[in-house]
Amino acid sequence: MKKEGFLWDILYPGRCAVCDRVLKRGEYGVCTHCTPLPQKIEGDICMKCGRPVPGEGVICSRCEKGENTFCEGRSSFLYDRYMRRSISFFKYKGRQEYASYYASVLDEMFREKVEAWGAEALVPVPVHAERLRKRGYNQAALIAGELGRKNGLPVYDLLLRNRKTIPQKELSDKERLKNLCNAFSVNKEVWELSKRIKCVIIIDDIYTTGSTIEACSRTIKTLGIQKIYFLCVCTSQ
């Protein structure tokens, strides 16, 4: 969340979410030099997952082959060398403040889309308890919290991570699906407080093959929720 005030800026200077340098006064999220570097996903995209595709109004090859249970999804940036570094610092070097920048761009690009979807809540992809203790935070929950504050949607930790999985980036497409088999379950305590919800948006940092979003979507669907969407910071090309 953006903090105001000269003294705050001096004591707790923000860092650019691309190059990680300390931001100058008046800069927010990214420095002036880095503002044009992250590549926003604009133009022709898959009508299902939002991945860039050659041609208007088409479905990408991954979505065409799969049987996705989510309705639709979008991402803000391509997962290029700039965003790869940014996400790495965000997840592994404690740069929690990057979440505010990510959420700002998501809100700017997809506020109308979120309203059209009719979303009632944001659901962050959970991390395993052991990883949460080690890292100290869930990166998806930070993004969801910032985005929820901007668009007025509640954040529900509707999902639990049952087991510690191998990092998806180390696996092939088939291995990713197997890795996530039965990895998620419903947080029954949260569900008891949110049973009237019929439409949710899953929040995560990176969309690659879609296996994580799909595994979460299938778990949520067991609750009878039929309208499931997703928003991610980045997607692979």
Number of C-alpha atoms within 10 A of each C-alpha: 17 10 11 8 8 10 9 11 15 11 8 10 16 25 20 25 31 23 16 18 13 15 18 16 13 8 14 18 22 24 22 14 10 15 15 10 14 20 15 16 20 14 10 15 20 23 19 20 24 23 27 21 17 12 12 12 12 14 20 19 10 15 16 12 9 9 9 19 19 23 16 18 23 25 29 26 24 23 24 16 11 17 22 16 15 21 23 12 18 19 18 12 11 14 19 18 19 26 25 22 21 25 26 16 18 22 19 12 17 15 15 10 13 20 11 9 17 13 19 17 22 26 25 27 24 21 23 16 17 11 13 13 11 9 15 12 16 20 27 22 23 22 27 31 23 22 27 17 13 17 13 11 17 16 22 20 19 24 22 19 19 16 15 14 15 12 9 17 9 8 13 11 14 10 14 20 18 13 19 21 13 14 18 23 17 18 14 13 10 13 16 10 10 13 11 10 15 16 16 25 27 26 28 25 22 24 25 17 18 18 21 21 25 19 21 28 26 18 20 24 14 11 13 11 17 17 20 24 25 25 28 25 26 26 25 14 13
